[in-house]
Amino acid sequence: MSTTVTVEGVDYEMEAEPVRASLSDGPTMLWGFPVNVRRDGQVVSRKTCFVGRISVAARDPQAPDAPFDVLEPILHELAFARVAARIEKHEFDDEIVFA
């Protein structure tokens, strides 16, 4: 999944790689995935995003245990919002971002 944010007239594409879930015997508590930030087709930043169960449940209480097609858009939405905030601050270092 990908989306674009425009900052000061420059388009940045945020493209999420496949989601990985934390391993546990109980419910999944954390999902992680890289988001590549591109400007003019070139990767300018790589943000490794971690989204917690509580953040997902705050958006949709059923989503943490829902089928992946329901969960995935919420994970991406939360991560993209955090990455967009970093782009707006011109913070392009590769880093870990929590949502």
C-alpha positions in Angstrom: 0.0 0.0 0.0 1.2 3.5 -0.7 0.0 7.1 -0.4 1.4 10.5 -1.2 1.9 13.6 1.0 2.8 17.0 -0.4 5.1 19.2 1.7 6.0 22.7 0.5 5.0 21.8 -3.1 7.1 18.5 -3.1 5.4 15.2 -3.4 6.6 12.3 -1.2 5.4 8.8 -1.8 5.1 6.6 1.3 5.2 2.9 0.4 4.6 0.2 3.1 6.4 -3.2 2.9 4.6 -6.3 4.2 3.5 -6.3 7.8 5.0 -8.6 10.4 3.2 -9.5 13.7 4.9 -10.0 17.0 5.1 -13.7 18.0 3.3 -14.7 21.2 0.9 -17.3 22.5 -1.7 -14.7 23.1 -3.2 -11.9 21.0 -0.8 -10.0 18.7 0.3 -6.8 20.6 2.6 -5.2 18.0 2.9 -5.1 14.2 5.9 -3.8 12.3 6.8 -2.9 8.8 9.2 -0.6 6.9 7.8 2.4 5.0 10.0 3.7 2.2 9.7 7.4 1.5 10.4 8.4 -2.1 10.9 11.8 -3.8 11.0 11.7 -7.6 11.2 7.9 -7.5 14.3 7.8 -5.3 14.2 6.5 -1.7 15.1 9.4 0.6 14.2 7.8 3.9 13.2 4.4 5.4 11.1 4.5 8.5 10.6 1.2 10.4 7.1 1.5 11.8 5.7 -0.3 14.8 2.0 -0.1 15.6 0.6 -1.2 18.9 -2.6 -3.1 19.6 -3.9 -0.2 21.8 -3.5 2.3 18.9 -5.4 0.0 16.6 -8.1 -0.7 19.1 -8.5 3.1 19.7 -9.3 3.5 16.0 -11.5 0.4 15.7 -12.1 -1.8 18.8 -12.7 -4.9 16.6 -9.7 -4.5 14.3 -6.9 -6.0 16.4 -8.6 -9.5 16.1 -10.3 -8.9 12.8 -9.2 -10.5 9.5 -6.1 -9.0 8.0 -8.0 -7.2 5.2 -9.7 -5.2 8.0 -6.6 -4.7 10.1 -4.1 -3.7 7.4 -5.6 -0.4 6.3 -5.7 0.8 9.9 -2.0 -0.2 10.4 -1.0 1.7 7.3 -3.2 4.7 8.2 -1.6 5.0 11.6 1.9 4.6 10.4 1.5 6.9 7.4 0.2 9.7 9.7 3.4 9.4 11.8 5.7 9.2 8.8 4.0 12.2 7.2 4.6 14.2 10.4 8.3 13.4 10.2 8.4 14.5 6.5 6.7 17.8 7.4 9.5 18.4 9.8 12.1 17.5 7.1 13.3 14.6 9.2 14.5 12.1 6.6 16.9 10.1 8.7 16.2 6.4 8.7 14.6 5.7 12.0 12.1 3.7 14.1 8.6 5.3 14.4 6.0 4.2 16.8 2.3 4.7 16.1 
